[in-house]
Amino acid sequence: GEALEVNREVNCVTDFIHGCEDQLQKLKKQKEKGLLYGIPISIKDHINCKGHVSSGGMVKYLGQVKEEDSVVVQVLKHQGGIPFVKTNIPQSMINYDCSNLIFGQTLNPLNPQKSPGGSSGGEGALIAGGGSILGIGSDVAGSIRLPSSFCGLCGLKPTGNRIRYIPASALFFHPLCVPHMTGMLGPMARDVDSLALCMKALLCQEMFQLDPTVPPIPFNEQVRLRGTPMSPATKYNLQR
């Protein structure tokens, strides 16, 4: 309901993923609930979901219904998460705005006269508007970090090859750009703890088995908690 309301205001959703209720009933019968049990998760338009289109904002891809879930969607479901909507992107995803000729312009819920950023702009707008608590975006040159900044959220571009990304053939980037930049899927949310929980859930045995090219290194909670002490000068400047 919240997602529908936010979408009416800022036009951030491209598709609603069917079967959510069936998946929830299935999860209730499982003994092991998973780290993301029952959490509705929004995903960026180009991430493949079985029975849905990954348009990239381009008409040429509208007829190509995907036959299986991408690895990241399979892992989210394995951990009890419920992917429930796909969110808007700029055409071809090489843009810091969020508009295309199929789904139109996404607005920033904090100020409808401003852009939510891109290319994970639909994710940023939906989460900032209260329509989702956790989303999966992607980032090559700022596509998670920029909308997170524009919409007042937390976002993470993981280290390259840390999480299974979509095949290069499904990317919409210029072929000259792809070999020199590592595109990564990553979480977006309203707080850092949610990002950490999502990364911990994704970096599991299921991910490593589905894609042997992903290094089987689990999430290290201590790295997140360790932090770097502020220098006296930095502390002084923050207190001024």
ChimeraX attribute file (.defattr): number of C-alpha atoms within 10 A of each C-alpha:
attribute: neighborCount
match mode: 1-to-1
recipient: residues
	/A:1	7
	/A:2	12
	/A:3	20
	/A:4	14
	/A:5	14
	/A:6	21
	/A:7	22
	/A:8	11
	/A:9	16
	/A:10	21
	/A:11	23
	/A:12	35
	/A:13	27
	/A:14	22
	/A:15	15
	/A:16	16
	/A:17	17
	/A:18	15
	/A:19	11
	/A:20	16
	/A:21	11
	/A:22	9
	/A:23	16
	/A:24	18
	/A:25	11
	/A:26	11
	/A:27	21
	/A:28	13
	/A:29	9
	/A:30	10
	/A:31	7
	/A:32	12
	/A:33	15
	/A:34	16
	/A:35	17
	/A:36	20
	/A:37	18
	/A:38	19
	/A:39	19
	/A:40	19
	/A:41	22
	/A:42	30
	/A:43	29
	/A:44	26
	/A:45	27
	/A:46	24
	/A:47	26
	/A:48	24
	/A:49	24
	/A:50	14
	/A:51	14
	/A:52	22
	/A:53	21
	/A:54	23
	/A:55	25
	/A:56	25
	/A:57	25
	/A:58	17
	/A:59	12
	/A:60	9
	/A:61	13
	/A:62	14
	/A:63	11
	/A:64	12
	/A:65	15
	/A:66	15
	/A:67	12
	/A:68	13
	/A:69	16
	/A:70	18
	/A:71	22
	/A:72	24
	/A:73	22
	/A:74	19
	/A:75	21
	/A:76	23
	/A:77	22
	/A:78	22
	/A:79	23
	/A:80	25
	/A:81	28
	/A:82	24
	/A:83	26
	/A:84	19
	/A:85	25
	/A:86	28
	/A:87	29
	/A:88	36
	/A:89	36
	/A:90	28
	/A:91	22
	/A:92	17
	/A:93	27
	/A:94	18
	/A:95	18
	/A:96	20
	/A:97	25
	/A:98	29
	/A:99	26
	/A:100	19
	/A:101	11
	/A:102	16
	/A:103	19
	/A:104	17
	/A:105	21
	/A:106	31
	/A:107	26
	/A:108	27
	/A:109	24
	/A:110	16
	/A:111	11
	/A:112	12
	/A:113	9
	/A:114	14
	/A:115	22
	/A:116	34
	/A:117	31
	/A:118	31
	/A:119	32
	/A:120	35
	/A:121	36
	/A:122	37
	/A:123	38
	/A:124	40
	/A:125	36
	/A:126	34
	/A:127	27
	/A:128	24
	/A:129	22
	/A:130	14
	/A:131	21
	/A:132	25
	/A:133	18
	/A:134	24
	/A:135	29
	/A:136	28
	/A:137	32
	/A:138	30
	/A:139	23
	/A:140	20
	/A:141	17
	/A:142	21
	/A:143	28
	/A:144	30
	/A:145	25
	/A:146	23
	/A:147	31
	/A:148	27
	/A:149	15
	/A:150	19
	/A:151	25
	/A:152	18
	/A:153	20
	/A:154	20
	/A:155	28
	/A:156	23
	/A:157	21
	/A:158	16
	/A:159	12
	/A:160	15
	/A:161	14
	/A:162	20
	/A:163	22
	/A:164	22
	/A:165	21
	/A:166	18
	/A:167	8
	/A:168	12
	/A:169	8
	/A:170	14
	/A:171	16
	/A:172	17
	/A:173	15
	/A:174	10
	/A:175	11
	/A:176	8
	/A:177	10
	/A:178	14
	/A:179	10
	/A:180	8
	/A:181	12
	/A:182	14
	/A:183	23
	/A:184	23
	/A:185	26
	/A:186	26
	/A:187	27
	/A:188	32
	/A:189	24
	/A:190	21
	/A:191	14
	/A:192	16
	/A:193	12
	/A:194	18
	/A:195	21
	/A:196	17
	/A:197	15
	/A:198	24
	/A:199	21
	/A:200	16
	/A:201	23
	/A:202	29
	/A:203	21
	/A:204	17
	/A:205	14
	/A:206	17
	/A:207	23
	/A:208	20
	/A:209	11
	/A:210	15
	/A:211	15
	/A:212	10
	/A:213	13
	/A:214	17
	/A:215	14
	/A:216	15
	/A:217	11
	/A:218	15
	/A:219	17
	/A:220	12
	/A:221	12
	/A:222	8
	/A:223	8
	/A:224	11
	/A:225	8
	/A:226	8
	/A:227	8
	/A:228	6
	/A:229	8
	/A:230	9
	/A:231	8
	/A:232	9
	/A:233	9
	/A:234	10
	/A:235	11
	/A:236	10
	/A:237	8
	/A:238	8
	/A:239	7
	/A:240	5
